[in-house]
Amino acid sequence: MAAPRSKQFDDVYFSAENGFAETEYVFIRGNGLPEAWAEQNFTIFETGFGTGLNFLCAWRLWNETNAERKLHFISVEKFPLSRGEIESALEIWRENFEEEMAALLAKYPENLSGTHRIAVGENSMLTLIFDDVNEAMPKLNETVDCWFLDGFKPKKNPEMWTDIVFQNMARMSKPGTTFATFTAAGFVRRGLQAAGFDVKRIKGYGTKWHMLTGVMT
């Protein structure tokens, strides 16, 4: 199965090798999950909802390990996919999170700008913000426990990787807040360091040499 490709950025939404395994390696393991959320409420902020793969992987793991607590997953997406496009892109992994996928598709909003708060489960809230991340983040007042920095490659979508994003990440983080991202671009690393994160470059997923993880000090 070919990975779906963005018309706006001419880049794939996830690894053609194995998007599911990539999410688990980069964002789940990169943020030390599920250990980091053990026995506490937890807020994840994602830049770039895309197909919803990262959300579904995290929510499935949450339901398996910490379902009695409250999860809040916030994701900003400037170019939302339709319900049908999401279902088609994720069909190959339906058996991995069938219940979660059905719940998401049942409540996924139409392609409208603005903020959509969706109670996807008894203790799980998905907030979808269909807007430019540079305009949306400064308006928010959340305390975030970990960051999924996704979106497309910095050279394809530089507007996703800006000082506005990095500075607002720092504003909404607390000591111990983590981040993970598939990219190891130098300006991303420097921007996150300047914002106050302790940044590490580690082995990337698959054929990618490196990726970045870090923690707010």
RAPEFEN-V686504 format. One record per backbone hydrogen bond with DSSP energy under -1.0 kcal/mol. CO is the residue of the C=O (numbers start at 1). NH is the residue of the N-H. If there is no record, write none. Layout:
BEGIN
CO&NH + CO&NH
END
This chain:
BEGIN
4&13 + 6&10 + 11&6 + 18&22 + 19&23 + 20&24 + 21&25 + 22&26 + 23&27 + 23&28 + 24&29 + 28&33 + 29&32 + 32&36 + 34&37 + 35&38 + 37&40 + 42&72 + 43&145 + 43&146 + 44&74 + 45&148 + 46&76 + 49&52 + 52&56 + 53&57 + 54&58 + 55&59 + 56&60 + 57&61 + 58&62 + 59&63 + 60&64 + 61&65 + 62&66 + 66&69 + 70&42 + 71&125 + 72&44 + 73&127 + 74&46 + 75&129 + 76&48 + 82&86 + 83&87 + 84&88 + 85&89 + 86&90 + 90&93 + 91&94 + 93&96 + 97&101 + 98&102 + 99&103 + 100&104 + 101&105 + 102&106 + 103&107 + 104&108 + 110&112 + 114&130 + 116&128 + 118&120 + 118&126 + 123&71 + 124&121 + 125&73 + 126&118 + 127&75 + 128&116 + 129&77 + 129&131 + 130&114 + 132&135 + 132&136 + 133&137 + 136&139 + 137&140 + 145&178 + 146&45 + 147&180 + 148&47 + 148&150 + 153&156 + 153&157 + 157&160 + 158&161 + 162&166 + 163&167 + 164&168 + 165&169 + 166&170 + 167&171 + 168&172 + 172&144 + 174&177 + 177&216 + 178&147 + 179&214 + 180&149 + 181&212 + 185&189 + 186&190 + 187&191 + 188&192 + 189&193 + 190&194 + 191&195 + 192&197 + 193&196 + 196&217 + 198&215 + 200&213 + 202&211 + 205&208 + 209&204 + 211&202 + 212&181 + 213&200 + 214&179 + 215&198 + 216&176
END
